[in-house]
Amino acid sequence: MEKQSEQLRDISSRYEHDKKVWVAAVKELSHRITVLKPDHSQLSLQAHHCANSVPDLNNMVSVVQALGGEHTGVLQMTSTKQTRNFDRMVNHG
């Protein structure tokens, strides 16, 4: 009977120890969740902002490409005019 009583105390002691460990783990996890919630909200907001800016970025790229094409055309015209002017100068000079 005393052996059973000792086993029961041992089991009870292990149960109380494990219970304390689990309570501490749950408290720590709850604390971490509380700390991470604002970070998650901030990151989510930044991600949505970035996603919303993609169409604007695409529009800007298109505009820059169009301006680049116009610039190339102007450079070609200028180069052609300079070549003509040079030829005229050489031929008449």
VENLIN-V920335 format. One record per backbone hydrogen bond with DSSP energy under -1.0 kcal/mol. NH is the residue of the N-H (numbers start at 0). CO is the residue of the C=O. E is the energy in kcal/mol with one decimal. If there is no record, write none. Layout:
# VENLIN-V920335
nh: {NH & NH}
co: {CO & CO}
e: {E & E}
This chain:
# VENLIN-V920335
nh: {4 & 5 & 6 & 7 & 8 & 9 & 10 & 11 & 12 & 13 & 14 & 15 & 16 & 17 & 18 & 19 & 20 & 21 & 22 & 23 & 24 & 25 & 26 & 27 & 28 & 29 & 30 & 31 & 32 & 33 & 34 & 35 & 36 & 39 & 40 & 41 & 42 & 43 & 44 & 45 & 46 & 47 & 48 & 49 & 50 & 51 & 52 & 56 & 57 & 58 & 59 & 60 & 61 & 62 & 63 & 64 & 65 & 66 & 67 & 68 & 69 & 70 & 71 & 72 & 73 & 74 & 75 & 76 & 77 & 78 & 79 & 80 & 81 & 82 & 83 & 84 & 85 & 86 & 87 & 88 & 89 & 90 & 91 & 92}
co: {0 & 1 & 2 & 3 & 4 & 5 & 6 & 7 & 8 & 9 & 10 & 11 & 12 & 13 & 14 & 15 & 16 & 17 & 18 & 19 & 20 & 21 & 22 & 23 & 24 & 25 & 26 & 27 & 28 & 29 & 30 & 31 & 32 & 35 & 36 & 37 & 38 & 39 & 40 & 41 & 42 & 43 & 44 & 45 & 46 & 47 & 48 & 52 & 53 & 54 & 55 & 56 & 57 & 58 & 59 & 60 & 61 & 62 & 63 & 64 & 65 & 66 & 67 & 68 & 69 & 70 & 71 & 72 & 73 & 74 & 75 & 76 & 77 & 78 & 79 & 80 & 81 & 82 & 83 & 84 & 85 & 86 & 87 & 88}
e: {-2.1 & -2.4 & -2.4 & -2.4 & -2.2 & -2.4 & -2.7 & -2.7 & -2.8 & -2.5 & -2.5 & -2.5 & -2.4 & -3.0 & -2.6 & -2.2 & -2.3 & -2.7 & -2.6 & -2.5 & -2.4 & -2.6 & -2.3 & -2.5 & -2.5 & -2.6 & -2.4 & -2.5 & -2.4 & -2.2 & -2.3 & -2.5 & -1.8 & -2.9 & -2.5 & -2.6 & -2.7 & -2.6 & -2.3 & -2.4 & -2.5 & -2.4 & -2.2 & -2.5 & -2.6 & -2.4 & -1.4 & -2.4 & -2.7 & -2.3 & -2.3 & -2.5 & -2.2 & -2.3 & -2.6 & -2.6 & -2.4 & -2.8 & -2.6 & -2.2 & -2.3 & -2.7 & -2.3 & -2.1 & -2.4 & -2.7 & -2.3 & -2.3 & -2.7 & -2.7 & -2.5 & -2.5 & -2.6 & -2.3 & -2.4 & -2.8 & -2.6 & -2.7 & -2.6 & -2.4 & -2.8 & -2.9 & -2.3 & -1.2}
